[in-house]
Amino acid sequence: MDAMTTQQDVLTVKEGLAGRLRLNRPKALHSLNRQMVRDMASALIKWRNDPDVRIILIDHTEGRGFCAGGDVVDISLNVEGADAAARAFFFDEYRLNHLEYTYPKPGVAFMDGITMGGGVGIACPCRFRVATERTVLAMPETTIGIFPDVGGGRYLSRLRGRLAQFLALTGARLDGAECKALRLATHYIPSDRLEEAKERIMAQPFRVEAILDELSEDEIPAARIKANIQKIDRYFASDRIEEILDALDAGADEGDEWAATEAATIRKKSPMACKVSLKLLQESPYQLHFVDEMRMEYGIMVRLIHHPDFREGVRALLIDKDNAPNWHPTRPEVIGDAEVEAFFEPLPVEEQWRPFDF
């Protein structure tokens, strides 16, 4: 086994025939800081041409979260005090996401526990994604005034029907069975079988799919979201949030409590972030390669973190925790299309995101 990196927030080790990336910030639910992102990327680059590394395993050391996302409290404070630091985090995070997406060796992500935002970003590029009975997956970014980034536009926009719009606007949480049903996870394995899975994969990485199949649960719980697919497709049919809210309100007036609940949920989110998210889901399918998606998302994020809703969302949800954000503006109908489109304008060439150059 390799010596561990000096940075203990993520352990990067070779074990058996695997390269292991083990998130190790349990008190922060393994949320990602810039050093973690850089350490993970460095390890992947080092192992890229290492014949002793046949597969990459991504998991967490302990605790109830796989990865709760990026450390947005730190990022939001940096926007005001040191803009370059906030930009640098996203620049490096997206480089890691792209490196994983294009990596020549298969990856296995064990999404055991909370998997949100940046956690989805490091799991979804993996060829194999394992959910468990403890999985809670969500892209809740509109709650803090940003959008489903880290490739979220690409992953969500490829889901069936109007699930992307529903998940992006509401930040709805999916359990492991739902992740498997929507193909966000490739396998559903009880958490008490994960260590066996890892040991066997490290010993025989060429049998990874067979091993995961052998340890998968035969009787998976029902995917609750399937019961609401028709409602989601009907209520979220529009690409305009005003029309989605009108449809939900009409459903609520007819006695649909689900519609009333989802409308109330969306009204708690940043109107600007919701508009940007819906636009992203329209644009992402036309980004030919993942590198194009990352370049577009970086441009949006660099602008959106300067919008007042980002700091306000982080304050309300994560710092003061009063859950009473004061959004600007407060109503989506006053936001013009040109305001939303401005977030999607390419950055000046010298400021644009770039992948690693091999």
Phi, psi and omega in degrees: 000139177295160168293144179287156176294156179291333177280112189272000178289340172216133180260124179244108186224153169263130180217124187062231178256022184241150165261127184248131173248111186242110180293137190219051173233064188301326181291338178254020184052034176060030177294150190272129167254175186296323182294322177300314181300315181292321179294319179295317179296318180300318179296316180297321178294319180296322183274351187308315182247020180273114183294343179279348179254112184255343185205155179246130175247130179240122178209194177232159187282318184197170175092179191266002180240135168290305176194119183278000178118197176283154180282080190287337176297312178298318181296316183295324177291327179290331182301318181281318187272328183206084184309322183299326181292319178295315177300318184298323179300308182294322178303312182287322179297315181292330174297318177297314180302316181291321178300316178296316185298326184255010187292139184284351181245145183294150177239150175234121177254130179258096186274060185267099183112201184295124181227096187227151173050245181300336175293320174296323181296329179267344180271316188295332177290346183286144180295325180239131183229115188258122173259158178225182177292349180260358183294134171226103184252134178202157171241083189266024190299328182297342178293334180244020171084016174236203190224167180291094185262215182046037182089005182303323178301318180291312184292315183290318186293348179264004176281161182293151173054226183251026179300323182301313182295320178297311184292321182291319184282321186268337187068025184306144181264131179255138174272180185298319180296321178292320177300319179293318182295326181269001180068016170289334171245145177269337183219153174236112185232131177303142186300332182284359176254359186294318181297321176298318179301313182297314181300316182291322180292319179297330180277325183223069185298336179289349178252020188305313183293319178297318180297314179295322177297317183295328183265356181292150179285131179288317182258094180273138177304156179297141177277106186301327185296337181299330180292341183250007183303314182296320178296316180299314180297325182282308185288329185257026185292332184275158172263010178245127184296327179300318182287327176296315179295322177299317180295318179295319179297320179296319177297319179296320179297334179269007175098010180276102182294327178300315180298318180297318180296315182292324177297316179296322179298312183296324182291348176274348184273166177292121179302320179294316179297322178295318179295317179296321181296317179295322177295320178302317182292338173282322186277326187303319181299342182264004174275114191299316183236164180298328178299325178290321177299314182295320180296317179295313182296323179297316179300318178296314184295319180302324179280319187289330179290347175266350176288141184301338182294332182294307179297323181292320179294316178296319178301309187291323186269322193242336182260290178283333178058037176271352180052035179228067182291146176254090185286152177230112352283172184272342184236134183294331186293344180270358180267119181280159179300323182296325178297320180289315182297332181299330179293339186263359177294138179300143175289160171306146187308318184289345180258355186290154177289146178223142176282174172298145182253109180258000000 
